[in-house]
Amino acid sequence: MTLQQKYLSFLSVLILSLMTSPHLVAQKKPTGSDSFPTSWVGKWKGNMTWYQGLQQRQGVQMELHILPADSTDQYTWRIIYGTGGQDNRPYILKPFNKERGHWLIDERNSIVLDQFLIGSRFCGTFTVEGNTIMNCYELQGDSLLVEFYNFQEKPIVITGGGDSTVPKVKTYGMRSHQRAVLKRF
């Protein structure tokens, strides 16, 4: 098998997995006390580390409060950065299609972000002012792992596409990574 054939085979598997992943999420529903978001309810706190390229920037304290709201199946999703609530973001978490693991984070200012349960992770991606942010949250035992990836919206290079057998591939510049391990308090 030539290198080009291996590459096309890899891309075919990747595309097939991306096309079928929503169906895989829908097949396995969490049940009982381990279901999302009830098992995530609580006030979480920890330190967030931040890297831009190879440089570690000053970290910040982070809190995430996930608490039942007044409406059925709605929860507060309050993110607080810094001490003393310096940067307080009071959002609402609400279901869009629970059977498919599709939820919404309503920022209560006309911005609504789509989030998805992918296996044990709660993830979303959005673009704002030239930056695409991918966020993932994962409950791991008594910790809640939070990660944010920031990459530029426009590709830095487009390769491939030399003929009809090779697709065009866009790559994007990675700007930063933030990570926090939160504990209930």
Backbone hydrogen bonds in HBPLUS format (Angstrom, degrees):
<---DONOR---> <-ACCEPTOR-->    atom                        ^
c    i                          cat <-CA-CA->   ^        H-A-AA   ^      H-
h    n   atom  resd res      DA  || num        DHA   H-A  angle D-A-AA Bond
n    s   type  num  typ     dist DA aas  dist angle  dist       angle   num
A0006-LYS N   A0002-THR O   2.96 MM   4  6.28 157.1  2.01 151.5 157.9     1
A0007-TYR N   A0003-LEU O   2.91 MM   4  6.13 156.7  1.97 148.3 154.7     2
A0008-LEU N   A0004-GLN O   2.94 MM   4  6.19 160.8  1.97 149.6 154.3     3
A0009-SER N   A0005-GLN O   2.89 MM   4  6.05 153.9  1.96 145.3 152.9     4
A0010-PHE N   A0006-LYS O   2.90 MM   4  6.12 158.3  1.95 148.3 153.9     5
A0011-LEU N   A0007-TYR O   2.92 MM   4  6.20 162.9  1.95 151.3 155.8     6
A0012-SER N   A0008-LEU O   2.91 MM   4  6.08 152.2  1.99 144.3 151.9     7
A0013-VAL N   A0009-SER O   3.08 MM   4  6.37 159.6  2.12 150.1 154.4     8
A0014-LEU N   A0010-PHE O   2.95 MM   4  6.20 162.0  1.99 152.9 158.4     9
A0015-ILE N   A0011-LEU O   2.85 MM   4  6.00 168.2  1.86 154.0 156.8    10
A0016-LEU N   A0012-SER O   2.93 MM   4  6.05 162.0  1.97 147.2 152.6    11
A0017-SER N   A0013-VAL O   2.94 MM   4  6.14 158.9  1.99 148.9 154.4    12
A0018-LEU N   A0014-LEU O   2.98 MM   4  6.24 153.3  2.06 148.9 156.4    13
A0019-MET N   A0015-ILE O   2.93 MM   4  6.12 150.6  2.02 148.5 156.6    14
A0020-THR N   A0016-LEU O   3.09 MM   4  6.26 143.4  2.23 145.4 154.2    15
A0021-SER N   A0017-SER O   3.06 MM   4  5.86 126.1  2.37 140.8 151.2    16
A0023-HIS N   A0020-THR O   3.02 MM   3  5.54 130.3  2.28 115.4 127.8    17
A0024-LEU N   A0020-THR O   3.33 MM   4  6.68 147.6  2.44 148.0 157.2    18
A0024-LEU N   A0021-SER O   3.12 MM   3  5.07 121.3  2.48  96.7 111.3    19
A0025-VAL N   A0021-SER O   3.17 MM   4  6.44 156.9  2.23 155.6 160.5    20
A0026-ALA N   A0022-PRO O   3.20 MM   4  6.39 152.2  2.28 140.0 147.0    21
A0027-GLN N   A0023-HIS O   3.25 MM   4  6.42 132.5  2.49 139.2 149.9    22
A0027-GLN N   A0024-LEU O   3.27 MM   3  5.31 137.9  2.46  96.6 107.6    23
A0035-SER N   A0032-GLY O   3.24 MM   3  5.82 164.5  2.27 119.2 121.0    24
A0039-SER N   A0035-SER O   3.01 MM   4  5.91 169.2  2.02 170.3 172.6    25
A0040-TRP N   A0037-PRO O   2.86 MM   3  5.14 149.1  1.95 111.9 122.2    26
A0041-VAL N   A0038-THR O   3.34 MM   3  5.37 161.4  2.37 102.5 107.9    27
A0042-GLY N   A0066-ILE O   2.76 MM  24  5.35 159.4  1.80 146.5 153.3    28
A0066-ILE N   A0042-GLY O   2.90 MM  24  5.35 170.1  1.91 163.5 161.9    29
A0185-PHE N   A0043-LYS O   2.88 MM 142  5.88 147.7  1.98 155.1 159.5    30
A0044-TRP N   A0064-LEU O   2.86 MM  20  5.05 159.2  1.90 140.6 147.4    31
A0064-LEU N   A0044-TRP O   2.98 MM  20  5.05 150.5  2.07 125.8 133.4    32
A0045-LYS N   A0183-LYS O   2.81 MM 138  5.35 146.6  1.92 135.8 145.2    33
A0183-LYS N   A0045-LYS O   2.87 MM 138  5.35 162.3  1.90 138.0 138.6    34
A0046-GLY N   A0062-MET O   2.95 MM  16  5.49 147.3  2.06 158.6 164.6    35
A0062-MET N   A0046-GLY O   2.76 MM  16  5.49 170.4  1.76 167.2 165.9    36
A0048-MET N   A0060-VAL O   2.72 MM  12  5.29 175.3  1.72 159.9 161.6    37
A0060-VAL N   A0048-MET O   3.05 MM  12  5.29 149.6  2.15 139.5 149.0    38
A0049-THR N   A0179-ARG O   2.79 MM 130  5.35 160.9  1.83 159.4 156.6    39
A0179-ARG N   A0049-THR O   2.97 MM 130  5.35 153.9  2.04 143.5 150.7    40
A0057-ARG N   A0050-TRP O   2.76 MM   7  5.39 161.9  1.79 155.5 161.4    41
A0051-TYR N   A0177-HIS O   2.88 MM 126  5.30 165.5  1.90 157.4 162.4    42
A0177-HIS N   A0051-TYR O   2.92 MM 126  5.30 150.0  2.01 147.1 155.4    43
A0052-GLN N   A0055-GLN O   2.88 MM   3  5.32 160.6  1.92 160.1 163.3    44
A0055-GLN N   A0052-GLN O   3.01 MM   3  5.32 146.2  2.13 138.2 133.4    45
A0082-GLY N   A0061-GLN O   2.84 MM  21  4.95 154.0  1.91 147.0 147.7    46
A0063-GLU N   A0080-ILE O   2.79 MM  17  4.97 146.2  1.91 147.5 154.6    47
A0080-ILE N   A0063-GLU O   2.92 MM  17  4.97 163.7  1.95 139.2 142.3    48
A0065-HIS N   A0078-ARG O   2.83 MM  13  4.98 160.1  1.87 143.3 149.9    49
A0078-ARG N   A0065-HIS O   2.99 MM  13  4.98 160.5  2.02 147.6 147.3    50
A0076-THR N   A0067-LEU O   2.66 MM   9  5.15 158.6  1.70 156.0 161.0    51
A0069-ALA N   A0074-GLN O   2.88 MM   5  5.39 163.7  1.91 138.7 133.2    52
A0074-GLN N   A0071-SER O   3.20 MM   3  5.47 153.3  2.28 131.5 127.6    53
A0075-TYR N   A0093-LEU O   2.88 MM  18  5.00 158.5  1.92 145.6 152.2    54
A0093-LEU N   A0075-TYR O   2.69 MM  18  5.00 171.0  1.70 155.8 158.8    55
A0077-TRP N   A0091-TYR O   2.96 MM  14  4.91 158.6  2.01 127.8 124.6    56
A0091-TYR N   A0077-TRP O   3.25 MM  14  4.91 148.0  2.36 116.1 118.3    57
A0079-ILE N   A0089-ARG O   3.06 MM  10  5.10 153.9  2.13 138.9 138.9    58
A0089-ARG N   A0079-ILE O   2.77 MM  10  5.10 161.3  1.80 157.8 163.4    59
A0081-TYR N   A0087-ASP O   2.85 MM   6  5.02 159.6  1.89 141.5 147.9    60
A0087-ASP N   A0081-TYR O   3.16 MM   6  5.02 154.5  2.23 158.1 155.5    61
A0092-ILE N   A0106-ASP O   2.97 MM  14  5.08 152.5  2.04 137.5 146.4    62
A0106-ASP N   A0092-ILE O   2.78 MM  14  5.08 161.7  1.81 159.9 159.0    63
A0094-LYS N   A0104-LEU O   2.93 MM  10  5.31 162.5  1.97 151.9 157.3    64
A0104-LEU N   A0094-LYS O   2.76 MM  10  5.31 158.5  1.81 162.7 170.1    65
A0096-PHE N   A0102-HIS O   2.94 MM   6  5.49 158.4  1.99 144.5 142.1    66
A0097-ASN N   A0102-HIS O   2.90 MM   5  4.94 170.0  1.91 141.2 142.2    67
A0100-ARG N   A0097-ASN O   3.03 MM   3  5.60 144.7  2.16 113.5 123.2    68
A0102-HIS N   A0097-ASN O   3.00 MM   5  4.94 169.5  2.02 137.3 133.9    69
A0101-GLY N   A0098-LYS O   3.03 MM   3  4.78 155.9  2.08  98.7 106.3    70
A0117-LEU N   A0101-GLY O   2.78 MM  16  4.79 151.0  1.87 135.5 145.2    71
A0103-TRP N   A0115-GLN O   2.85 MM  12  5.11 170.0  1.86 149.4 152.7    72
A0115-GLN N   A0103-TRP O   2.86 MM  12  5.11 166.9  1.88 148.0 146.2    73
A0105-ILE N   A0113-LEU O   2.81 MM   8  5.08 158.1  1.86 148.0 155.5    74
A0113-LEU N   A0105-ILE O   2.88 MM   8  5.08 168.6  1.90 144.3 144.7    75
A0107-GLU N   A0111-ILE O   2.89 MM   4  5.47 161.4  1.93 164.0 169.7    76
A0116-PHE N   A0123-CYS O   2.66 MM   7  5.27 160.0  1.70 153.7 160.7    77
A0123-CYS N   A0116-PHE O   2.79 MM   7  5.27 164.3  1.82 154.4 150.9    78
A0118-ILE N   A0121-ARG O   2.73 MM   3  5.19 159.8  1.77 151.3 158.4    79
A0121-ARG N   A0118-ILE O   3.06 MM   3  5.19 163.9  2.08 126.0 125.6    80
A0122-PHE N   A0137-TYR O   2.82 MM  15  5.07 161.2  1.85 151.3 157.4    81
A0137-TYR N   A0122-PHE O   2.93 MM  15  5.07 144.2  2.06 130.1 141.6    82
A0124-GLY N   A0135-ASN O   3.02 MM  11  5.44 149.1  2.12 146.9 152.3    83
A0135-ASN N   A0124-GLY O   2.85 MM  11  5.44 164.1  1.88 157.4 162.9    84
A0126-PHE N   A0133-ILE O   2.97 MM   7  5.47 153.3  2.04 148.9 157.3    85
A0133-ILE N   A0126-PHE O   2.74 MM   7  5.47 163.6  1.77 172.2 174.0    86
A0128-VAL N   A0131-ASN O   2.80 MM   3  5.37 158.5  1.85 157.1 160.3    87
A0131-ASN N   A0128-VAL O   2.96 MM   3  5.37 162.7  1.99 120.5 126.2    88
A0153-GLU N   A0130-GLY O   2.99 MM  23  5.10 159.9  2.03 135.6 132.6    89
A0132-THR N   A0151-PHE O   2.75 MM  19  5.33 173.7  1.76 174.3 174.4    90
A0151-PHE N   A0132-THR O   2.91 MM  19  5.33 166.3  1.93 155.5 159.8    91
A0134-MET N   A0149-TYR O   2.86 MM  15  5.13 160.6  1.90 148.2 154.8    92
A0149-TYR N   A0134-MET O   2.81 MM  15  5.13 159.8  1.85 151.2 158.2    93
A0136-CYS N   A0147-GLU O   2.89 MM  11  5.29 153.0  1.96 154.1 159.3    94
A0147-GLU N   A0136-CYS O   2.90 MM  11  5.29 155.1  1.96 157.1 162.5    95
A0138-GLU N   A0145-LEU O   2.86 MM   7  5.11 148.9  1.95 145.1 152.6    96
A0145-LEU N   A0138-GLU O   2.81 MM   7  5.11 160.7  1.85 158.1 151.9    97
A0140-GLN N   A0143-SER O   2.75 MM   3  5.20 166.9  1.77 154.9 159.0    98
A0143-SER N   A0140-GLN O   3.04 MM   3  5.20 161.1  2.08 121.3 126.2    99
A0144-LEU N   A0182-LEU O   2.88 MM  38  5.00 156.9  1.94 140.4 146.8   100
A0182-LEU N   A0144-LEU O   2.89 MM  38  5.00 178.2  1.89 142.6 142.7   101
A0146-VAL N   A0180-ALA O   2.85 MM  34  5.12 164.0  1.88 159.4 161.1   102
A0180-ALA N   A0146-VAL O   2.87 MM  34  5.12 155.4  1.93 148.8 153.1   103
A0148-PHE N   A0178-GLN O   2.93 MM  30  5.06 157.2  1.98 140.1 144.8   104
A0178-GLN N   A0148-PHE O   2.87 MM  30  5.06 159.9  1.91 149.1 154.2   105
A0150-ASN N   A0176-SER O   2.99 MM  26  5.13 164.4  2.01 148.9 147.1   106
A0175-ARG N   A0150-ASN O   2.69 MM  25  5.39 161.1  1.73 151.2 155.5   107
A0176-SER N   A0150-ASN O   3.20 MM  26  5.13 157.7  2.25 133.2 137.2   108
A0152-GLN N   A0173-GLY O   2.95 MM  21  5.60 155.1  2.01 157.8 164.4   109
A0156-ILE N   A0171-THR O   2.80 MM  15  6.01 147.9  1.90 146.5 157.4   110
A0171-THR N   A0157-VAL O   3.09 MM  14  5.74 162.6  2.12 165.2 168.1   111
A0159-THR N   A0169-VAL O   2.90 MM  10  5.32 158.6  1.95 154.9 154.8   112
A0169-VAL N   A0159-THR O   2.82 MM  10  5.32 162.2  1.85 148.9 152.4   113
A0166-VAL N   A0163-ASP O   3.24 MM   3  5.81 164.7  2.27 118.1 122.5   114
